[in-house]
Structure formats: C-alpha cells, structure tokens
Amino acid sequence: MSELVRVPVVRPRRLRRTTAVRRLVAETEVVARQLVLPLFVKEGITEPVPVPSLPGVVQHTLESLRKAAHDALAAGVGGLMLFAVPAVRDPGGTAATDPDGILNRAVRDVVAEVGQDGVVMADLCLDEFTDHGHCGVLGPDGEVDNDATLGRYADMALALAEAGCGVVGPSGMMDGQVAAIRAALDRGGHQGVAILAYAAKYASAFYGPFRDAVDSQLDGDRRAYQMDPPNAVEAVREIELDLAEGADIVMVKPAMSYLDIVRRASELATVPVAAYQVSGEYAMVEAAAARGWIDRDAAIVESLTSIRRAGARLVLTYWATEAAERLL
C-alpha cells in the first residue's frame, strides 16, 4: 500500500457488516400497527371484482369486506380506511348521507366484525357519490361550491358517526372543512369521533388507478381545489389551518413523491402525521415487479421505510395486510 494512502480510523461500514448489526442499529422501523389498509366496497355485486390497474386489489362485497377487515387486523394492521362505490349517483351525492347507503352499511358491518380490535375509518368526500365526480356540490357556474359543500360534509360526518365510524377522513380539500365537521360532530354528540384531515392533498397524476377502483365519473380535473404540486409553503399553511380547526391527525397525499412535505408536516404538527401511499405509487411497483425489473418485496419494504423515515407515524398502503403478514 502506498505510504500516501491513509488507513481510515473512522469506519461507518462496521455497523453495516451483518444483518444482525444492521437490525440492531436501524434508525427507522415499520411495524404493522402503523399501517392502515384502504378497502373498497361496491354496491350491487355478488362477488369481489378485481381492479385491473391495482393488481391484488378488489371492489368488495359486504361479505368479502368483512373478511378482508378481519384478516387485516388478524395480521396486526392498525386501521382500515373504507371507500364505497354506490349503485346510483346524483349531483348532490345523496347516497353518502343515506343511513342505508353502501358506505354507512359497510361501516356498520365492519365495526360489527372487528369491534375494538382495530380503528375503522371512512373517507369523507362526495366524489364517489356524485354523478359529476367532483368532491363537492356544483354551483350555477359549474364550479365546486365550497361553502355549500361544507354542509354536505357535516351531514356525511354525522351519518358516518352514527354508523359507528371511529375516524372520519375529509379528503375534499374544501376551505374550512375540518371546522365544519368538528362542529357538526360535537353538536351531534359525537365528540369522540376523530378527524384524520387530508391536510395537504395534491392534484396528482398518481391517483389514476384509484379512480378505476371507485368507478370515478370525473370529467376534467380537481386542480381548482386540490394543491398544486410545485407548492410546499402552501402545504404548511393548509396543515396549520387544519390543526387550528381541530384535526386529530393530519395527512399528506401522495406520500412518496411528497416526502419533503411529510417531513415538514412532522416538524410542524403536534398531532400524528399520516401519509397515503397512493394507487399510482403501488401500481408502479407492481408493474415493474411483474416485468422482473425490481425486487417486489424489497421495494415494498423500502418504500414504506422511506415514508416512515420522512416522519409519518401512520401509512395508508394497499400492501398493509401483506406487509404485516410477510414482510415486516
């Protein structure tokens, strides 16, 4: 060895030499209880319907939904987020507030199935229920009427709470939605129902497969109310507003393309931070793995770890059950 080459004294590689050492000093951990499984239930079907753009994900019947919920919690998953596909849609999304509508029936069934073993959450938004596919009611100009939509969200929150939902997830990005929902829940005697606010939800290209999963009727886009991808300071403002309005958990969506926002949220918020590993992020890994281009299992664990490392305490992921059973 040349005398000019110094032998290093500090060797970080010492703590990478073996699996046991790496596990001992790992800074970030993903455990099953931190995962939330999104689930879709569709009205009027007699057996689960696969979602082609989301391999392994289905639109459930009420019966198969109960089984999926049971299996997820048996694997150790911490929570379930329910989405519904109604048989009939209309401009006001009335099925969302119908006590016998598919989402409220699903909440009742899942709560009856799992009891206190897991946290039952439901998406609080009108997009699955409207015939135009937008997240709120439309005004005469064809634009989403923010303040009229708040009244619908308040009614939907009450319907979900009365069905037994423990956490509601307002995802429509309407100004003032958390305050309106909190007030309605408290007036209705549901002070114990928590709000998981989609605080920084971006108008993302990665939602495409989700729209297949909910049979979206959207023609156009949601850029007038979801956040613009270039903006980060605006995300801080949105998170601060939701915290001031009473959010119990704040969420960033999508997760993997917005890890910087997850980090900002974790540094700012005094409540738990969640991140949603969305359908497009899931589908990209599945598609690449199916072609042999990446190691699927390793990519799943790495992606979940990156979201946790950025500061998310909870991760919504379509891999929740599988990750809990096999990978973590």
Secondary structure, DSSP 8 states (H G I E B T S, - for coil): --TTS---S--GGGGGSSHHHHHHH-S----GGGEEEEEEEETT-SS-EE-TTSTT-EEE-HHHHHHHHHHHHHTT--EEEEEEE-S--BTT-GGGT-TTSHHHHHHHHHHHHHTTSSEEEEEE-STTTBSS--SS-B-TTSSB-HHHHHHHHHHHHHHHHHHT-SEEEE-S--TTHHHHHHHHHHHTT-TT-EEEEEEEEB--GGGHHHHHHTT----S--TTTSB-TT-SHHHHHHHHHHHHHT-SEEEEESSGGGHHHHHHHHHH-SS-EEEE--HHHHHHHHHHHHTTSS-HHHHHHHHHHHHHHHT-SEEE-TTHHHIIIII-
